[in-house]
Amino acid sequence: MDGLWGFVLLAAVLSLTPGPDDVLVVGCTVRGGGRCGLAAAAGVGLGSLAWGVATGVGLASVLSRSPAVFHGVRLAGAGYLVVLGALPLVTPLLRRARPTAPAEPVAVRVGLRGAFTAGLLSDLLNPKIGVFYLALVPQFVPVGAPVLGYSLLLCSLDIAVAMVWFALLTGLAAAALGDLRRPAVVLWSERLLGASLVGIGVTAALMG
């Protein structure tokens, strides 16, 4: 049990570290409300679960031993983050180019399905999650314990901790929606969130 609590503590520290998933969840909350933020979080959780299962059955090790596959998926994920971040930056410019474009900035709306898909793809296209699980999980599997079952337990705990954090993050963002949706705040929050995703995507591509 000491190992489990140590893993939960580590998972909590990692969840509190800002990353692309946090930016995505907050961005979906601002654009579509709390339900969209939770939908994005659910997509992130499902993507992480897929990597956890892959790790448990040894599939993630294939990525760690095959640089070509790893870098291919990594670059696809980085490209996805760049596109995702560029959309709220480009859309207002396209609206201004049209004669019927609204005079004030409008948030790029997102539905539940779109938010869930964005969260899912954000994690599925990030092979570093699989490699991270592959490097971390074995250190917390007790000697003699069933490796597959215990690995899935640890991955599930990590996802559960992340979901609690995302729920809190979504709640805070949703509570501030009245202020966040003022035209000036919408404009700058869209730019900040978009630029953050683009920056994370470019950094991931260059540092791999």
C-alpha positions in Angstrom: 0.0 0.0 0.0 2.9 2.4 0.6 3.9 2.0 -3.0 0.4 2.8 -4.1 0.2 5.9 -2.0 3.6 7.0 -3.3 2.4 6.5 -6.9 -0.8 8.5 -6.2 1.3 11.3 -4.7 3.5 11.3 -7.7 0.5 11.3 -10.1 -1.0 14.3 -8.2 2.3 16.3 -8.6 2.4 15.5 -12.3 -1.3 16.4 -12.8 -0.7 19.8 -11.2 2.2 20.5 -13.6 0.7 22.6 -16.5 0.6 20.8 -19.9 -1.3 20.6 -23.1 -4.2 18.7 -21.6 -4.8 21.5 -19.1 -4.8 24.1 -21.8 -7.2 22.0 -23.9 -9.6 21.4 -21.0 -9.7 25.1 -20.1 -10.0 26.1 -23.7 -13.0 23.8 -24.3 -14.6 25.1 -21.1 -14.2 28.7 -22.2 -15.6 27.9 -25.7 -18.4 25.6 -24.8 -19.0 25.6 -21.1 -18.3 23.2 -18.2 -19.8 20.2 -20.0 -17.4 20.7 -22.9 -14.5 21.0 -20.5 -15.6 17.7 -18.9 -16.0 16.1 -22.3 -12.5 17.0 -23.2 -11.2 15.7 -19.9 -13.1 12.4 -20.6 -11.4 12.2 -24.0 -8.0 12.7 -22.4 -8.7 10.0 -19.8 -9.7 7.5 -22.4 -6.6 8.2 -24.5 -4.4 7.8 -21.4 -6.3 4.5 -20.6 -5.5 3.2 -24.1 -1.8 4.0 -23.5 -2.0 2.3 -20.1 -3.5 -0.8 -21.6 -0.8 -0.8 -24.3 1.8 -0.5 -21.6 0.4 -3.3 -19.6 0.5 -5.7 -22.5 3.9 -4.6 -23.7 2.8 -2.7 -26.9 4.3 0.6 -25.7 7.8 -1.1 -25.6 7.6 -1.5 -29.3 7.4 2.3 -29.7 10.4 2.8 -27.3 12.5 0.3 -29.4 11.4 1.7 -32.8 12.6 5.3 -33.3 10.8 5.6 -36.7 7.4 4.7 -35.3 7.9 6.8 -32.2 9.0 9.9 -34.0 6.2 9.5 -36.6 3.5 9.4 -34.0 5.2 12.2 -32.0 5.3 14.5 -35.0 1.7 13.7 -35.8 0.7 14.6 -32.3 2.8 17.8 -32.4 1.1 18.7 -35.7 -2.3 18.1 -34.2 -1.6 20.5 -31.3 -0.3 23.2 -33.7 -3.5 22.9 -35.8 -5.7 22.8 -32.7 -4.0 26.0 -31.4 -4.0 27.8 -34.7 -7.7 27.5 -35.2 -8.7 30.1 -32.6 -6.0 32.4 -34.0 -7.0 32.1 -37.6 -10.8 32.0 -37.3 -11.2 35.7 -36.2 -9.0 36.8 -39.1 -11.2 34.9 -41.5 -14.3 36.4 -40.0 -12.9 40.0 -40.4 -12.2 39.2 -44.1 -15.9 38.6 -44.7 -18.3 41.5 -45.2 -20.8 40.0 -42.8 -18.2 39.3 -40.1 -19.3 40.4 -36.6 -17.8 43.5 -35.3 -16.8 42.0 -31.9 -14.7 38.9 -31.3 -16.6 35.7 -30.8 -15.3 32.6 -29.2 -14.7 29.6 -31.4 -17.5 27.3 -30.2 -17.0 23.7 -29.6 -19.5 20.9 -29.0 -19.4 17.9 -26.7 -18.3 15.5 -29.4 -15.6 17.9 -30.7 -14.3 18.5 -27.2 -14.2 14.7 -26.5 -12.5 14.0 -29.8 -9.9 16.8 -29.2 -9.0 15.4 -25.8 -8.9 11.8 -27.1 -6.6 12.6 -30.1 -4.4 14.9 -27.9 -3.4 11.8 -25.8 -3.6 9.1 -28.5 -1.1 11.1 -30.7 1.3 11.5 -27.8 3.5 8.4 -27.6 5.5 10.0 -24.8 2.6 9.0 -22.5 3.1 5.3 -23.4 6.9 5.6 -22.9 6.3 7.5 -19.6 4.1 4.7 -18.3 6.6 2.1 -19.5 9.4 3.8 -17.6 7.4 4.6 -14.4 4.9 1.9 -13.8 7.4 -1.1 -13.4 9.0 0.7 -10.5 5.8 0.5 -8.5 4.9 -3.1 -9.3 5.6 -5.3 -6.2 7.8 -8.4 -6.7 5.5 -11.4 -7.3 2.4 -9.3 -8.2 0.7 -9.9 -11.5 2.3 -7.4 -13.8 -0.6 -6.8 -16.2 -3.2 -6.4 -13.5 -1.0 -4.2 -11.3 0.1 -2.1 -14.2 -3.6 -1.4 -15.2 -4.3 -0.6 -11.5 -1.5 2.0 -11.4 -2.5 3.5 -14.8 -6.2 3.7 -13.6 -5.1 5.5 -10.4 -3.1 8.0 -12.5 -6.1 8.7 -14.7 -8.4 9.0 -11.7 -6.1 11.6 -10.1 -6.0 13.5 -13.4 -9.8 13.5 -13.7 -10.2 15.0 -10.3 -7.8 17.7 -11.2 -9.6 18.3 -14.5 -12.9 18.5 -12.8 -11.6 21.1 -10.4 -10.0 23.0 -13.3 -13.2 22.9 -15.3 -15.2 24.1 -12.3 -13.0 27.1 -11.7 -13.0 28.0 -15.4 -16.8 27.6 -15.6 -17.4 29.7 -12.5 -15.5 32.5 -14.2 -17.3 32.2 -17.6 -19.1 35.5 -17.1 -15.8 37.3 -17.0 -14.1 35.0 -19.5 -16.7 35.6 -22.1 -16.4 39.4 -22.2 -15.4 40.4 -25.7 -11.9 41.7 -24.8 -11.2 38.7 -22.5 -12.5 36.3 -25.2 -10.1 37.8 -27.7 -7.0 37.5 -25.5 -7.9 34.2 -23.9 -8.4 32.7 -27.4 -5.0 34.1 -28.4 -3.3 32.9 -25.3 -4.8 29.4 -25.4 -4.1 29.0 -29.1 -0.6 30.3 -28.8 0.1 28.0 -25.9 -1.0 24.9 -27.9 1.0 26.0 -30.9 4.1 26.6 -28.7 3.7 23.2 -27.0 3.3 21.5 -30.3 6.4 23.2 -31.8 8.4 22.5 -28.7 7.4 18.8 -28.8 8.4 18.5 -32.4 11.8 20.2 -31.9 12.8 18.5 -28.7 12.0 15.0 -29.7 
